[in-house]
Amino acid sequence: MVADNVDAAYDEENKPTALPSVTAPIEALGIENWQELEKKLVKRLDMTLMPMLWVLYLFNYLDRASISQARLSSFEADLGLTDTQFATAVAVLIPGYIAAQIPSNMILPYVRPSLYLPCCAIVWSGVSAATAGVRNYHGLLAARVVLGLCEAPLLPGAIYIMSCWYTRKEIALRTAILYTGLVLAMASSGLIAAGVYAGLEGVRGMAGWQWLFIVLAIAGSVFAVVALMLLPDYPDSTTGSARWSMTEDMRRLAVARIQADRVSVPDAKSHSIWYGLKLACSDYKTWIFVAINISISAAYGFLNFFPSIVRGFGFESRTTTLLLTAPPYLFAAVGSLINARSSDHFKERGYHMAGPVAIAILGYVVCTATGNVPARYAASFLYIGGMFSANPLINTWIVGTLGRTPEKRATAIPVINVLGQIGNVIAPYFFPDRDEPRYLMAFLLMMGFAAIGIACCMFLKYILWRQNKKLWKRSQEEGVAYNPYTL
């Protein structure tokens, strides 16, 4: 990838005879066969950190998205909701989600993630269960706002913790694995709802949608308790599962390899979390990522409305509608893993984001061009698969580009995710009931935002290419290691 990042302008005779190795911090540890120990370290992480973050994110999204499945029960009738009120109930989660992300990640470096994140999961499960008891629109809004506050710490916190353990060549695939929790939540939510509605509708005088919230909350709480025991904390700590799953040399190696993986820019002047926030907000690349995130978030506005889109196909059975929501998401899960693995292998981000989004645009075009049910259902594989294949790479690219210090990384992730929620706030209003079943306006808007996202990705890729040229020149002049941005 280094060869890809330097062009013919870098004459061979101008290169120093030997630049310092990027693995120097690792070699300085004096650990024999550290490459083998590194493989064991990554395997331990894949057996403890990743499964727990994955299952927490699965239930994070199941609890959040269960409202879309509740709509296929008597949810709207029981609470007397209009289509605008339902859209508002979907969108109102975002203010709480926005409000909590940045302060949560600012305190995360100073607390134990193995306690903090599972406890957040237990609390949001309780709030989700309480949603079963709401009786009107205003009660629903209150529950959704609080749910957003409680769920906010997980995603930016999970990405930050992963970036503390995994290098850039490893993290895209792991982030995609994390995001399969979201994808499989959307795929399985319909199946779970179908089972709950078939077996619990009317039991103890409660509607199926009420049981749905309760069942998901109980399951989420159980797995959160398991996560309390299995999640590690930070590489330089001995708490969490690291105290029994890793040796001292493993933890030392974990710290050194993250240091060796950082882009070769000058060190920060301070390790204050507030200074990290200042670095993130003053870096113009942060704002390009914000534009990308807003565009991508708006472009998969179908997320909370896909059951309604499938309902518009005209199937008489509610169970059939719920079951047909699953296959496109399962396809998307496989596609996202393949795309992320390719991104890690080629050490490339921009094309691996823009390509799947272009495929999603093709799916949107089909949906705007025809009302044919088989064609529209086939197109759902394209736009769901495309958007979910691109989405995990956003945070991966952020970590690799803005990870100058742990403090900057910790604040950049929530800043970009928070402002990116603008796309999620506006997207529910793309789908008014009057547009069902075609939702022509929604598909046109999602198409437009997807195109903006592609343009921003290509612009950022060009900016980073120019930055890599400057880094190469600096490494030649100062004799420091050359560790470029991932394009």
C-alpha positions in Angstrom: 0.0 0.0 0.0 3.0 2.3 0.6 3.9 1.9 -3.0 0.4 2.9 -4.0 0.6 6.1 -1.9 3.8 7.5 -3.5 4.0 8.4 -7.1 6.8 8.8 -9.6 7.6 12.3 -8.2 9.4 10.6 -5.3 12.7 9.9 -7.1 14.6 6.9 -5.9 17.9 8.8 -5.4 16.1 11.1 -2.9 15.1 8.3 -0.6 17.3 7.8 2.5 19.1 4.5 2.7 16.9 3.3 5.5 14.0 4.8 7.3 13.2 3.7 10.8 10.9 0.7 10.9 7.3 1.3 11.9 7.5 -1.8 14.1 10.3 -0.2 16.2 8.0 0.3 19.3 7.3 -3.5 19.2 10.9 -4.6 18.7 12.0 -2.4 21.6 10.0 -4.7 23.9 12.6 -7.4 23.4 9.9 -10.1 23.0 11.1 -13.1 21.0 8.8 -14.3 18.3 6.4 -11.4 18.9 4.6 -12.1 15.7 3.4 -15.5 17.1 2.4 -13.8 20.3 0.6 -11.2 18.3 -1.5 -13.9 16.7 -2.4 -15.3 20.1 -3.3 -11.8 21.3 -5.7 -11.2 18.4 -7.3 -14.6 18.8 -7.9 -13.9 22.5 -9.5 -10.6 21.6 -11.7 -12.3 19.0 -12.9 -14.7 21.7 -13.7 -12.2 24.4 -13.9 -8.6 23.2 -15.7 -9.1 19.8 -18.4 -11.6 20.9 -19.5 -9.4 23.8 -19.5 -6.1 21.9 -21.4 -7.9 19.1 -24.1 -9.3 21.3 -24.5 -5.9 23.1 -24.9 -4.2 19.7 -27.4 -6.8 18.5 -29.7 -6.1 21.4 -28.9 -2.4 21.3 -30.5 -2.3 17.8 -33.2 -4.9 18.5 -34.6 -2.8 21.3 -34.3 0.4 19.2 -35.8 -1.1 16.0 -38.6 -3.1 17.7 -40.9 -0.1 17.1 -40.9 -0.9 13.4 -42.1 -4.4 14.0 -44.6 -3.2 16.7 -46.3 -1.3 13.9 -47.4 -4.6 12.3 -49.2 -5.4 15.5 -51.9 -3.2 17.1 -49.3 -0.6 18.2 -50.6 2.4 16.3 -54.2 1.7 17.1 -53.6 1.1 20.8 -51.8 4.3 21.2 -53.9 6.3 18.7 -50.9 7.3 16.6 -51.0 9.1 13.2 -48.3 8.4 10.6 -46.6 11.7 11.5 -46.6 10.8 15.2 -45.1 7.4 14.4 -42.3 9.0 12.4 -41.7 11.5 15.3 -41.6 8.6 17.7 -38.9 7.0 15.6 -36.9 10.2 15.2 -37.2 11.5 18.8 -34.8 8.8 20.0 -32.1 10.7 18.2 -31.9 13.8 20.5 -31.1 11.6 23.5 -28.7 9.6 21.4 -27.0 12.7 20.3 -26.9 14.3 23.8 -25.1 11.4 25.4 -22.5 10.2 22.9 -19.9 12.9 23.2 -19.8 13.1 27.1 -20.0 9.3 27.3 -16.9 8.9 25.1 -15.1 11.7 26.9 -15.4 9.8 30.2 -14.8 6.4 28.7 -11.0 6.5 28.8 -11.2 7.1 32.6 -13.7 4.3 33.5 -13.8 0.5 33.1 -15.5 -0.4 29.8 -16.2 -3.9 31.1 -18.5 -2.4 33.7 -19.7 0.7 32.0 -21.1 -0.7 28.7 -22.9 -3.8 30.2 -24.5 -1.6 32.9 -25.7 0.8 30.1 -27.2 -2.3 28.4 -29.0 -3.4 31.6 -30.5 0.1 32.0 -31.7 0.4 28.3 -33.2 -3.0 28.5 -35.3 -1.8 31.5 -36.4 1.3 29.5 -37.3 -0.9 26.6 -39.4 -3.1 28.8 -41.1 0.0 30.2 -42.2 0.9 26.7 -44.7 -1.9 26.9 -46.5 0.1 29.6 -47.0 3.3 27.7 -50.6 4.3 27.0 -50.4 7.3 24.7 -48.2 9.2 22.3 -46.6 11.4 24.9 -45.6 8.4 27.1 -44.1 6.8 24.0 -42.1 10.0 23.2 -40.7 10.0 26.8 -39.7 6.4 26.6 -38.0 6.8 23.3 -36.0 9.9 24.4 -34.7 8.0 27.5 -34.0 5.0 25.4 -31.8 7.1 23.2 -29.9 8.5 26.1 -29.2 5.0 27.5 -28.2 3.4 24.2 -25.9 6.2 23.0 -22.7 5.0 24.8 -22.5 1.6 23.1 -21.6 2.2 19.4 -19.0 5.0 19.8 -17.7 3.3 23.0 -17.3 -0.1 21.2 -15.5 1.5 18.2 -13.2 3.3 20.6 -12.4 0.2 22.6 -11.8 -1.8 19.4 -9.4 0.9 18.2 -7.4 0.5 21.5 -6.8 -3.2 20.8 -6.9 -3.7 17.0 -4.6 -2.2 14.3 -5.8 -0.6 11.1 -5.2 -3.8 9.1 -7.5 -5.7 11.5 -10.2 -3.3 12.4 -12.3 -3.1 9.2 -13.3 -6.7 9.3 -14.0 -6.5 13.1 -16.1 -3.4 12.6 -18.0 -5.2 9.9 -18.5 -8.1 12.3 -19.8 -5.7 14.9 -22.2 -4.1 12.3 -23.6 -7.6 11.5 -25.2 -7.3 14.9 -27.2 -4.4 13.5 -27.9 -6.3 10.2 -28.9 -9.5 11.9 -31.0 -7.5 14.4 -33.0 -6.2 11.4 -33.1 -9.6 9.9 -34.2 -11.5 13.0 -36.5 -8.8 14.4 -39.2 -9.8 12.0 -38.7 -13.5 12.8 -38.8 -12.8 16.6 -41.9 -10.6 16.2 -43.6 -13.3 14.1 -42.9 -15.8 16.9 -44.0 -13.5 19.7 -47.2 -12.4 17.9 -48.1 -16.1 17.2 -47.5 -17.3 20.7 -48.1 -14.4 23.1 -50.7 -12.2 21.4 -53.4 -11.5 24.1 -51.7 -13.5 26.8 -52.4 -11.9 30.2 -54.4 -9.3 28.4 -51.4 -7.8 26.7 -51.0 -7.1 23.0 -48.2 -8.8 20.9 -46.2 -5.6 20.6 -46.1 -5.3 24.4 -44.7 -8.8 24.8 -42.2 -8.0 22.0 -40.6 -5.2 24.1 -40.6 -7.4 27.2 -39.1 -10.5 25.6 -36.2 -8.5 24.0 -35.5 -6.6 27.2 -35.2 -9.8 29.3 -32.9 -11.5 26.7 -30.7 -8.3 26.5 -30.3 -8.1 30.2 -29.1 -11.7 30.5 -26.4 -11.2 27.9 -25.3 -7.9 29.5 -24.6 -9.8 32.7 -22.4 -12.2 30.8 -20.6 -9.3 29.2 -19.7 -8.0 32.7 -17.5 -11.1 33.1 -16.0 -11.4 29.6 -15.2 -7.9 28.4 -11.6 -6.7 28.7 -10.7 -3.1 29.6 -7.7 -1.4 28.1 -4.3 -2.9 27.0 -2.5 -1.2 29.8 -4.9 -2.4 32.5 -5.2 -5.8 34.2 -9.0 -5.6 35.0 -11.7 -7.1 33.0 -11.2 -10.4 31.2 -7.6 -9.4 30.3 -6.5 -10.3 33.9 -7.1 -14.0 33.2 -7.1 -14.3 29.4 -3.8 -12.5 28.6 -0.2 -12.6 29.8 1.8 -9.5 30.8 3.8 -9.8 27.5 0.5 -9.8 25.6 -0.7 -6.6 27.2 2.7 -4.9 26.6 2.6 -6.0 23.0 -1.0 -4.7 22.7 0.1 -1.3 23.8 3.2 -1.2 21.5 1.5 -2.3 18.4 -1.2 0.4 18.6 1.6 3.0 19.0 3.4 1.5 15.9 0.2 1.6 13.9 -0.5 5.4 14.2 -0.1 7.7 11.2 3.4 9.3 11.4 2.3 12.8 12.3 3.8 14.9 15.1 2.8 14.0 18.7 0.1 15.9 20.4 1.0 18.6 22.9 -1.3 17.4 25.6 -3.2 14.2 26.6 -6.2 16.1 28.0 -9.5 14.8 26.7 -10.5 18.5 26.1 -7.4 19.0 24.0 -8.4 15.8 22.1 -11.8 17.4 21.5 -10.1 20.6 20.2 -7.9 18.5 17.9 -10.9 16.7 16.5 -13.0 19.8 15.9 -10.2 21.8 14.3 -9.3 19.1 11.9 -11.1 19.7 8.6 -11.1 16.0 7.8 -13.5 15.6 10.7 -16.0 17.7 8.9 -15.7 15.7 5.7 -16.5 12.6 7.7 -19.5 14.4 9.1 -20.8 15.1 5.6 -20.2 11.5 4.7 -22.0 10.3 7.8 -25.0 12.5 7.3 -25.3 11.4 3.7 -25.0 7.7 4.4 -27.4 7.9 7.4 -30.0 9.6 5.3 -29.4 7.2 2.4 -30.4 4.2 4.5 -33.6 5.8 5.8 -35.4 2.6 4.9 -34.1 1.1 8.1 -37.1 1.6 10.3 -39.6 1.4 7.4 -38.6 -1.8 5.6 -41.4 -3.8 7.2 -43.8 -1.1 5.9 -42.2 -1.3 2.4 -42.7 -5.1 2.4 -46.2 -4.7 3.6 -46.9 -2.5 0.6 -46.1 -5.5 -1.6 -49.7 -6.7 -0.8 -49.1 -10.0 1.1 -52.2 -11.0 3.0 -50.4 -12.6 5.9 -48.6 -10.5 8.5 -46.3 -13.5 9.2 -45.3 -13.7 5.5 -44.5 -10.0 5.5 -42.3 -10.3 8.6 -40.5 -13.4 7.3 -39.7 -11.7 4.0 -37.9 -8.8 5.8 -35.1 -11.2 6.8 -33.4 -12.4 3.6 -32.1 -9.0 2.4 -30.5 -8.4 5.7 -28.8 -11.8 5.8 -27.5 -11.1 2.3 -26.2 -7.7 3.6 -24.4 -9.4 6.5 -22.4 -11.6 4.2 -21.7 -8.8 1.8 -20.5 -6.5 4.5 -18.0 -9.1 5.8 -16.7 -9.7 2.3 -16.3 -6.0 1.6 -14.6 -5.4 4.9 -12.2 -8.3 4.5 -11.3 -6.9 1.0 -10.8 -3.5 2.5 -8.4 -4.8 5.1 -6.5 -6.9 2.6 -6.0 -4.1 0.1 -5.6 -1.5 2.9 -8.2 0.7 1.1 -11.3 2.5 2.3 -12.7 5.0 -0.2 -13.5 2.7 -3.1 -14.8 0.0 -0.7 -17.3 2.6 0.6 -18.3 4.2 -2.7 -18.7 1.0 -4.6 -21.4 -0.6 -2.4 -23.2 2.8 -2.2 -23.3 2.9 -6.0 -24.9 -0.6 -5.9 -27.5 0.7 -3.4 -28.3 3.6 -5.8 -29.0 1.0 -8.5 -31.5 -0.6 -6.1 -33.1 2.8 -5.5 -33.4 3.4 -9.3 -35.3 0.1 -9.7 -37.7 1.0 -7.0 -38.4 4.4 -8.5 -38.8 3.0 -12.0 -41.2 0.2 -11.4 -44.0 -1.0 -9.2 -43.4 -4.7 -10.0 -43.3 -6.5 -6.7 -40.6 -9.1 -7.6 -38.3 -6.4 -9.0 -38.8 -4.2 -6.0 -38.1 -7.0 -3.6 -35.0 -8.0 -5.6 -33.9 -4.4 -5.5 -34.1 -4.4 -1.7 -31.1 -6.9 -1.7 -29.1 -4.2 -3.7 -29.9 -1.2 -1.5 -29.8 -3.0 1.8 -26.7 -5.0 0.9 -25.0 -1.9 -0.5 -25.6 0.5 2.3 -24.8 -2.0 5.0 -21.6 -3.1 3.3 -20.4 0.6 3.2 -21.6 1.6 6.7 -19.0 -0.2 8.9 -16.1 1.4 7.0 -17.1 4.9 8.1 -15.9 4.4 11.7 -13.0 2.3 10.5 -11.8 5.1 8.3 -12.3 7.6 11.1 -10.2 5.6 13.5 -7.3 5.3 11.0 -7.5 8.9 9.9 -8.2 10.8 13.2 -6.4 8.5 15.6 -3.4 10.9 16.3 -3.9 10.3 20.1 -6.3 8.2 22.1 -8.0 11.4 23.3 -8.6 12.7 19.8 -9.8 9.3 18.7 -12.2 9.0 21.7 -13.8 12.4 20.9 -13.7 12.3 17.1 -15.8 9.2 16.9 -18.8 10.6 18.9 -18.6 14.0 17.3 -18.9 12.6 13.8 -21.6 10.1 14.9 -23.5 12.7 16.7 -23.6 15.2 13.8 -24.2 12.3 11.4 -27.5 11.7 13.2 -28.9 14.6 11.3 -29.5 12.1 8.5 -31.3 9.8 10.9 -33.5 12.6 12.1 -34.7 13.6 8.7 -35.0 10.2 7.2 -38.2 9.1 8.9 -40.1 11.9 7.2 -39.2 10.5 3.8 -41.9 7.9 4.3 -45.4 9.5 4.8 -48.3 7.1 4.7 -49.7 8.8 1.6 -46.7 7.5 -0.4 -47.3 3.9 0.5 -46.7 1.4 -1.2 -44.2 3.0 -3.7 -42.6 5.6 -1.4 -41.3 7.3 -4.5 -40.2 10.5 -2.7 -38.2 8.4 -0.2 -36.3 6.5 -2.8 -35.5 9.6 -4.8 -34.2 11.3 -1.6 -32.2 8.3 -0.5 -30.7 8.1 -4.0 -29.6 11.8 -3.9 -28.0 11.5 -0.4 -26.2 8.3 -1.5 -24.7 10.2 -4.5 -23.5 13.0 -2.1 -21.9 10.3 0.1 -20.0 8.9 -2.9 -18.7 12.4 -3.9 -17.5 13.1 -0.3 -15.7 9.7 -0.1 -13.8 10.5 -3.3 -12.9 14.0 -2.1 -11.6 12.6 1.2 -9.6 10.0 -0.6 -7.9 12.7 -2.7 -7.2 14.8 0.4 -5.5 11.9 2.1 -3.5 11.1 -1.0 -2.1 14.6 -0.9 -1.4 14.3 2.9 0.5 11.1 2.3 2.8 12.9 -0.2 3.6 15.4 2.5 4.2 12.7 5.1 6.6 10.9 2.7 8.5 14.1 2.2 8.7 14.7 5.9 10.0 11.1 6.5 12.7 11.7 4.0 13.8 15.0 5.4 13.7 14.1 9.1 14.5 10.4 8.9 11.3 9.3 10.7 9.2 6.2 9.9 6.7 6.6 7.1 3.2 5.3 8.2 0.6 6.8 5.8 -3.1 7.4 6.0 -5.3 4.6 4.7 -7.0 5.8 1.5 
